[in-house]
Amino acid sequence: MQRPQCSSEACNSNAVVKSALDESPLCAPCFIERFEQKVHETITSTNLFRRGERVAIGASGGKDSTVLAYVMKTLNERYDYGLDLVLLSIDEGITGYRDDSLQAVERNRIEYCMPLTVVTYKDLYGWTMDEIVAKIGKKNNCTYCGVFRRQALDRGAFKIGASKLVTGHNADDMAETVLMNVLRGDIARLQRCTNIITGEEGDLPRAKPLKYCFEKDIVISFVKDLERMSPECILGLIKSGESIMVKGDVAMPTLTNCTRSHYYRHLIRF
């Protein structure tokens, strides 16, 4: 079966991906160009940054923050934003969880030639998250960690002299937040949850340059960036998928029809 041609004008290459927005077929270079242009338009149309600002990039080592770091560095150099970009990562002190992701952040530092600051719960609060859980138990530990992490990002950003913090929240995250606030009836949060900049009144402003980028496109961009750094990563992903098997003695759940979808459709009908 012949591959469709890239839908970009003056491009004769075969398409390899489909845009999440309109499912238009695109070759890899055109996809990356369109993705980066979307972020650039978001930044410029909302006056997201001021020239000379030091901007902290919340770096977790995951796909969203990795793509955010790459695209911020790329656009800052391409369009001369004049920003001083710094990677900021939080070490919660969770054994077996944060260790690998901090290694990914370190690779980002090397690959993108950006300074990195790591702030730890131990330094800020005198406790690691493992030690906190040992004291309070596992109930509500995610709530505690979320509050601590948000404060740690703010304190870390102030520590390095950043005037703004950018995070990797994408369009899927924003839509999910809107629905959650609708279902909860939280009008106050509903009014501000879609703002591209939050915390301007007193707190450190947080910006979301990927606000209009679909998670699917971010995943593709992440894989293509991995492929550029390590061409064998595509085959590596396939091999990893092949090695993941469900044990024979594990009972798989039986899928049934949803009994609540009609209720939610009625609830969110505006």
N, C-alpha and C positions, 0 to 999 in steps of 0.2 A: 504494500500500500504506500503510495507516494505521500510524503509529508506536505502539509500546506505551506504556502509561501508566507514569509513575514509580511504583516500588514502595514508596516511603516513605508512611507513613500521613499522611492529611490533606493530601496533595499531589495536585493534579489536572493537573499539567503533563505534557506529553509527554516521554518518556525520550529522551535523546540519547547516552548511553553505557551500557556494561555494567560492573559491578564485576568486577574480576579474581578476587576471592575466590569469589563464588557466582553470577556472571553475572546478578545482579539488575539490571533496567533502572532507570536513574536520570536525572533531569533534572540540568542542570549545577549549580545551587545545592545540591541534595541530595547530589550526588557530592562536591563540595568540602567540605560540612559533615561527611559521613561520613569522608572522608579526614582532615580535621583532628581529628575526634574520636578516630580510631584512634591518631594520634600523641599526643594529649593523654592517652589512657588508658595508652599505653606509658610516657610520662614519669611519670605519677603512680603507677602500679602498681609501678614499679621504683625509685621515689625517686631519679630520675636526677640531680636538681639540688638544691642548697641555696639558700635565699633569700639574695640578696646576692652570689652568685658572679659573677665575670666569666668569661664563656664565649666562647671563640674558635670561630667557625664556619669550618671549612675551605672556602674558596670558590675553585673552579676556573673558574667561568663556565659549567659544564655544567648539564644539566637537574637532576641530583640535588642539587648544592649550591645551585642557584638556588631549587628548591622547598624545600630545608631552611632556607635563610635566610628565605624568605617565611613558612613555617609556624612557625618559631621566634619570629619577631617578632610574628606574629598571635596565637599562643597566649600568649606572654609578656604581651602587653597585655590579652588577653581574660580570662585567668585569674589575672593578677597574680602571676606567678612571682617577680617581683622580681629578675630576672637583668639583668646588664649585658652586652649582646651586642655583639661586635666581629667584623667580617669579617677573615679572615686569608688572604692569597693568596701563592703562591710563584711567583716569576719565575725559571725555570730557565735562561733565556738561550738558548732554542732559536728561531732565526730562522724566522718564518713559522708558528710553532705557538702560542706563548703570547701573541703580540701581540693577536690577535682575542679570545681568552678573557679577557685582562685588561681589554679594553674592555667585555666583558659584565659582569665583576665591578664595574667602575666604574659601569655602569648600575644594577646592584643597589644599590650604595652610595647613589646618588641616589634611586632609586625607594623604597627601604626606610628611608631616612634613618638609616643605620647607619655608624659609623666604620669605616674600612678601613685595614689595614696590609699593605703589600706587602714581602715579604722576598725578596732576590735571592741566587742562588748566588754572584754576583760579590762581594757584600758579605760573605757568610758564609765562603766558601772561597777567594776571590781568583780564581776561574775561573768562566766561564759553561759551560753544558753543551756548547755548540758548540766551545769551546776544549778541553774535556776529550776530546771525541770526536776532535778533530784530533790529540791526543797519543796516545790509546790505540786508536784505530780504532773501528769500529762493532760489533765483537764484544763482547757482554756490556754494551753501553752502557746498556741499559734496567735492568740489575741495579744498576749504579752510580747511575743517576739515582733509582731507587726508594729506595735507602738514603739518598742525599743529601736527597731530598724529605721523607722521614719525619723525619730529623733537623732539617731546616729548619722544618718545622711545629712541632716541639717547641720549638726555640729561638725561633721567632717568637712562640709562645704565652707562653713565659716572659718574653720581651721586653716584651709588653704587659700582663703581670701577670695572665694568665688562669690559673684553677685547673683548667680542664677544656677539652678540645677536642672538638667534635662534628663528625662526618663524615657524608656522605650515603650510607653503605652501606645497601642495601635488602635485602628478603627474598631476591631472586634472587641477590644477591652472597653472602649468607650460605649459601644452599643450594649454590652453586657451590663455595664454600670447603670445606664439609663433604665434598662428593664428591671434591674434589681431595685432601683429607687422607686419605680412605678409600682411594683408589686408590694413594696413596703409602705407605700404612701408617704415617702419622705420628700416632701415638697421642697424643703430648704436645700437638701443636697441635689435634688433634681435640677434646681435652677443654676447650680454652679458646676455640676459634674462634667459638663461638656466644654467648659472653658479651656482654651489652649494654654493659658497661664493661670495658675492658682497660687494662693498664698502671698499675694502682693501687698496685703494690708498687714504689715508688721513682720510676717514670717518670710523666710527665704523663698523667692518666687521659683516655682517649678514649671517647666515648659515641656510640651509634648510635640516635638517636630514630626513624629510618625502618626499623628492623630488621624490623618486621612489615608493611611496605608493599610491595606488588608493584611491579615496575618499570613495568608497563603503566599502573598507576594514577598513578605519578609522571609519566610522559610526558603523560597526559591532563591532570593538574593543571598541568603546566608550560605546555602549549598554552593552557589556559583562562586562566592568569595572563598569558601573552603577549597573548591576545585582549583582556583587560581593559585592558592598557596600550596596545595597538596593534590596534584592531579589524580592520585590513586584513591582519593576519599570517596568517589562515587562507588567504585567497586567495594570499598570498605563498608559503606552503608549497606550494600546488598548482602555482603557476607555476614554482617551483624544481624540483619533481618533473618537470614537463613539459620543462624545459630540460636535464635530465640524460639523455644518450643515449650508448649504447656505439658507438664508432667502427666503421665497417664492416669495417676490416681487423683488428679484434681477434677472435681465436679464442676462442669461448665454450667452456668445459669441458662435457664430456658427463656428465650425472648418471647414476650407477650405484647399485645397491643396496649398503648398508653391509655389509661383510664381518666387522665386529668387534662389532656390537651384541649378538649372542648371548653373546659372551665377557664383556662388561661387565655384562649382565643377570645372568649367573651369578655374577660377582665381587661385586656389591653386594647379592646376596640374603642378608639377615641371618638 
